[in-house]
């Protein structure tokens, strides 16, 4: 794709056809004043979209997509929304949203150090949480365990109770604890990450 393709917000056909299918979590979206209508299709607007990008076996990274998006879709893809993306295998900074693709299940790279679940479970501050809701996040950890987005109320072990949402790996043995109102043991990392201690069972 040449200079004019970039200027007009055109996607790279090769990347869209052969790029790695991944997941983009939108950080920000800025719409420009440039609009186009191609072959009587719906009107599109050139946008700049900053995202956290996840692909199999690679630590999350940030990238910026510059492409035209149908205006009727703009209200649906704001901050925090996850979208399927295509990533150039040889240049991970080149990313485009692929509206025709289904969201893939991503196997995350193994995390080490103080941000890892194992470190937080061993060294984190004990807290208790109430599970409000859970949704399959279409993510797996490096061991192939399904990840879920958990909406939690942190009610014990902190100065002031608060609500938050986290993505945790949930082993099959813990599924009986996955119901609204379930009280659970957890650990709070120094970085604010919460990991539910499924092995500890119910907290009440």
N, C-alpha and C positions, 0 to 999 in steps of 0.2 A: 504493500500500500504506500503510495507516494505522498508528496506534500499536500496535494489538494484533497486526498482522502482524509488526512488528519484534519485539515482545515474545515471540512464539511462534517466531520464526525462519523465517517464511514468505518465499518468494521473490516478487519482483515479476513478475507474469505478463507485463507488457508488455516488460520487459527480457529475460525468458527467451525470448519469442517474437521480438523485434525487435532485441535488443542485438547489438553487435559481437562476433563470435566471436573469441576470443583464447586465450592460453595463460597459465596461472597456475602459478608455481613456488612451492611452499609453503615459507614461512619458519617458521611455527609453527601449531599447531592446539590449541585449548583446548575441551574438551567440557564442557558444563554439566550440571546435574542434571535439566534439563527433557527429558522424552521424550514422544512422541506416536505414536499409531497411527491413520492416516487410512484410512477405508473398508476395514478389514481388511488393509491393506498391512503391510509389514515395519515394525518399530519404528524410529522415527527419534529422533535426539538433537540438540538445538540445539547448534551449535558456532560458535566464532569462529575464522576462518582468516585469518592474515596471509599475503599473497602478493606476490611480484614479478610484475607483469602485463605481458605483451607483446601489442600489437596492431599491425597493419600501419602502417608509416611513422611511429610514435610512439616516442620514447625510453622505455625501461622505466620503470615507476613502481610504487610500492607502494600496495596497497589492502587493505581488510579485508572479508571476506565474513562475514555472520552469517546462517546458514541451518541448517535441519534436514538431517541426513545419516543415511541408513540405517546402523544400528549395525554391520551385517556389512561395511560398506565402510571403517569407521574405521581398521582396522589396515593398510589399503592406501594411505592418503593422508597419510603423515607428512612430516616435514621433507625437503625436496629433491625430492619427487615433483612431476611436472608434470601438470596437469589442464586440460581445456578449460573455458573460462569465458565468460560473457556479460557485456559491459560496456555500461553506459548511455551512448549516444553523447553526451548532453548533460551527463553527470556521471560522469567516469571513476572517482570514488571509490565508485560503486555497482556492485559486482561480485558475481556468483554463479557457483558451479561448476555446469556443465551436464553431468551424468553421461550424458545421452543423446547428446551430440555427439561427433564424431570430432575428434581433435587436429588443428587447422589448421596449415598451413605459413605461418609468419609472415615477412614481409619487413621487416627491421629498418630503423630510421631511420639515416641516414648519421651516423657518429661523426666528430667533429673534435677537434683538440687532442691532448694527450699520451696520451689513451686510445685514439686511433685506431690501426688496424693499420698504416697508412702511416707514422705518426710513430714507432711502436715499431720497425718494420723499418728505418727510417733512423737512429734515435738509440739504440735499445736495446742492451743488453749481449749480445754473441754467446754463445750456449750451444749445447750439443748435447743431443738428446733421443732416446729410444727409444720408438717407438710400440708400445703394448701392445695396444690395441684401438680400434676406431672404430665409431660408430653415427650414422646420419643424425639430426640434431637437429631436423628439420622446421623449420629456420630458413634464411632467405636473407639475404645482406647487401644493401645498397642497390643493388648492381649485379646482383642476381639470382643470385649464386653460392651454391651449396648450402653450408650450415654443418654440420659434424660435431662430435660430442662425442668428443674424443680423450683417451684415457687414456695418460699419458706418464710415463716415468722421465727426470728431468733428471740427466744423468750427467757433464757437463763444463761448466765455466764457473761453477760454484757451489761454495761451501765444502763442503757436504755434499749428496750425491745425495739426491733425494727423488722421490716419485710425486705426480702431480696429475692433474686432469681439466680440460680447457679446451674451449671451443667456438671453432673456427676455420673460416673460409671455405676451401673446398678446390676450386680450379679443376679442370676436367676434365683438364688436362694433368698434374696431380699425382696422379691416381688410381693410376698404376702404383707409386707410392711408399707406397700405403696398405695395408701388410700388417704383421702382428705381427712385431716384431723389427726393423722398418725404422729405421735411424739417420738422423736428420734435423738439419739446421741450423735454429736458431731464434734469436729475439731476446727478451730479458727486459726489460720496461718497468720504469720506476722505481716503478710502482704494483703490480708483481708479475704483470702480465699477460704471458702467453707467446704469441707469434705465430710459427708455423712459417714459415720462409723457403723456400717451395716452389720459388722460382726458383733457389735455390742447389743444388737437387738432393740426392742422397744424401750423407750424412756418413760413409759407410764401408760 
